[in-house]
Amino acid sequence: MTKNVVATFTLHEASPGHHMQVVVNKKTVMPKFLKYPAVRSASVPSTFSQYTAYKEGWGLYSEWLGHELGVYKNEPRKEIGQIMGDLLRSSRLIVDTGEQLQPSGPSLV
């Protein structure tokens, strides 16, 4: 891990990221489809055990809060790290959504 992404990684994973997300989810009444993993089926190999779009959306928002918190202010390398992380996680959101809508398997490749 490079120094460029340490601030973004910390925001994404710690507070206000996934660590805070887990705490909030335990204390909040949430829909069952977000609280419990999807049922795996042998006929649908691409079914994820959890809703990663929801989780990564929270992480992306947490990274963006770094701008409001002043984490990236006058720190071009940290800002570049935020952009790199944003591109990575945004692409993961798109891929996850696409796989949920159109599962691919060996016969479709």
C-alpha positions in Angstrom: 0.0 0.0 0.0 1.4 3.4 -1.0 1.2 6.5 1.2 -1.1 8.0 -1.4 -4.0 5.8 -0.4 -3.5 5.5 3.4 -6.0 8.3 4.2 -8.6 7.1 1.8 -8.2 3.5 3.0 -8.6 4.6 6.6 -11.7 6.6 5.8 -13.2 3.7 3.8 -12.5 1.0 6.3 -12.5 2.7 9.8 -14.6 5.7 10.7 -16.8 6.8 9.0 -16.4 3.6 6.9 -17.2 0.0 7.3 -16.4 -0.1 11.0 -19.0 2.5 11.7 -21.3 0.9 9.2 -21.3 -2.4 11.2 -22.1 -0.5 14.4 -24.9 1.4 12.8 -26.4 -1.7 11.1 -26.5 -3.5 14.5 -28.4 -0.7 16.2 -30.7 0.2 13.3 -33.9 -1.6 12.1 -32.9 -2.6 8.6 -34.7 -4.5 5.8 -34.0 -8.2 6.0 -32.5 -8.3 2.5 -29.7 -6.0 3.7 -29.3 -7.6 7.1 -29.0 -11.2 6.0 -26.9 -12.8 3.3 -28.5 -14.0 0.1 -29.2 -17.7 -0.2 -26.6 -19.4 -2.3 -27.8 -21.7 -5.0 -25.8 -24.2 -7.0 -27.7 -23.1 -10.2 -26.7 -19.5 -9.7 -22.9 -19.4 -9.1 -22.5 -15.6 -9.2 -24.9 -15.0 -6.2 -22.9 -13.0 -3.7 -23.3 -13.8 0.0 -23.8 -10.1 0.8 -24.9 -7.0 -0.9 -21.6 -5.4 -1.8 -23.2 -2.5 -3.7 -24.7 -1.3 -0.4 -21.5 -1.8 1.5 -19.2 -0.3 -1.1 -21.6 2.7 -1.5 -21.2 3.4 2.2 -17.4 3.1 1.7 -17.4 5.5 -1.3 -19.4 8.0 0.6 -17.0 7.7 3.6 -14.1 8.5 1.3 -15.9 11.5 -0.2 -16.5 12.8 3.4 -12.7 13.3 3.5 -13.1 16.4 1.4 -15.6 17.9 3.9 -13.4 16.9 6.8 -10.4 18.6 5.2 -8.3 15.4 5.0 -7.3 16.0 1.4 -6.9 19.8 1.7 -3.5 21.0 0.3 -2.4 17.3 0.0 -2.3 16.5 -3.7 -1.0 13.0 -3.1 -3.8 12.1 -0.8 -6.3 13.5 -3.3 -4.8 11.4 -6.0 -5.1 8.4 -3.7 -8.7 9.3 -3.2 -9.3 9.4 -6.9 -7.6 6.1 -7.4 -9.7 4.5 -4.7 -12.8 6.1 -6.1 -12.2 4.7 -9.6 -11.5 1.2 -8.2 -14.6 1.1 -5.9 -16.9 2.7 -8.5 -15.9 0.0 -11.0 -16.6 -2.6 -8.4 -20.1 -1.2 -7.9 -20.8 -1.3 -11.6 -19.5 -4.9 -11.9 -21.5 -6.1 -8.9 -24.7 -4.5 -10.2 -24.1 -6.0 -13.6 -23.5 -9.5 -12.2 -26.6 -9.3 -10.1 -28.7 -8.4 -13.1 -27.1 -10.8 -15.6 -25.2 -13.7 -14.0 -22.5 -15.1 -16.2 -21.3 -18.6 -16.2 -19.0 -20.8 -18.2 -21.6 -21.2 -20.9 -21.9 -17.4 -21.4 -18.2 -16.7 -21.8 
